[in-house]
Amino acid sequence: MREAGVALTAGNYTSSIRESIQAVESVARFLEPAGDLSKALGNLEKSASIHGALKGGFVSIYGYTSNEQGVRHSLIDSPSANVDETDALFMIGACASFVSHLIGKARSAGLLKKNSRGRREPPLDANETAAANAK
């Protein structure tokens, strides 16, 4: 998210949006080793309370970055995507919230644990998850 803020401040709105959604992808890869956002959301949906409409909204926001030419993939004919500061401000806020939501839900579902210094550790394995859910 830091890089998204740097790009936004520099007026590089396409890069800001790209960096924002890449932060979401990073959390998804942490929760789902295959790196698939839909699978990560599916795992959370099974173990935490995520409303289907909210999940659909997350998938749609992610889809926007793939559909808007040049946000996630380079343009051949143009140096940047057709996005502006308002789009970048929305995406940095939405993605920061998205990341916080994913982490919070994963934590409450026992998919993430904290180490002795309060920092996140990798997802729990199946036995640890079962033990955490039994508590």
N, C-alpha and C positions, 0 to 999 in steps of 0.2 A: 504494500500500500504506500510505502514511503516513495518508491519510484513513481507511482501514479501521481502523488502530490508534487514531486519535482517537475514532472512533465506538464502538469496542469499549470503550475506557476510560470513555466517557460513558454506557455501558450501552445504547446504541442498536444492538442486535444486528442488526436488519434492515439498517440502513445499513452496518454493518461488512461484512456478507456481500455487499451490493451493491457496495461500494467494492472489496472483494477481487476479485470476478469482473470488475469493470471494469478492473482492472489487467491481468488476463489478456487481456481484449478489446483493450486498448491495444497490447499486444505483438503480438497477432494482426493488428491493423490495420497495424502497422509491417512485419510480414512479408508480409502479403497485403493490398494496397491496398483490395480489396473489403471488408475488415474481417470476413471470414467465418472463424471459428475452424476449421471443418472443412477449408476450403481451405488455411489456413495449416498445419494439421497434415498435410494431404495433400502439400503442397510439401515439408515437412520429411521426411515418410515416404519420399519419392522420393529425396531427397538426403542424408539422414542415417539412422542406424539407430534407428528407433522401433518397438518391438514393437507389433503390432496390438492386443494386450490392453491395453497401456498407453495407446495412443491412444484405445481405447474407454472406458477409465476417465476420461480427460480429458474426453471428450465427455459422459459421464454426469454428472460433477461440474458441468459447465457446464449440462447439462439440468436438474439439480436446482434451480438458481437460477431457471430459467424455469418449472418446474412448481410450486414452492412459492409459493402465492399470496401476493403482496405483496413478494417479495424484489426482483424486477426491475421489477415493474409495481405501480402503486398499487392499494390495496384501496378498495372503495367503502364496505363495511360495517364495516370494522375499521381502526384506525389503524396496525397493524403485522402482519407475518407471524407465523406460529406457529413462531418460532425462539427459542432461548435462548442463554445465554452459551457453553455447550458447542458448539453448532452454529457460532457465530461464531468461537470459538477454532479449531475444526477448519478452517473455511473460510479464515481468515487464514493459517494455516500451510500448508494445501494449496495455496492460490493463490500464496503467496510461492514455494513450491517449484516450482509449475507455471511461473511466470514465469522463474525461474532456469533451469529445464530447457529451456524454449523458447529462451531466449537462448543458452544453451550449445550446444544442438544446431544452432541457426542459425549460430552462429559456426564450429562445427566443419565445417559443410557449406559454408562460404564464402558464406553469405547475408548475413552482417554482417561489417564490417571495423572496425578501430579506426583513429582518426586519430592524428596525431603526439602528442597529449596523452593517448592511451589511452582516449578516449571513443568510444562507439558512433557509427557513421554509418549512413545509410540502406542498405537492402539493395543488394547489387551488381547491376548489370544483367547480362544474359545473357552478354555477352562477358567481363566480369570474373569471373563465376562459373565459366565454362569455363576461364579462365586459372588461377584459384585451384585448381580441381580437378585441373588438369594438373600442378601442382607436386608 
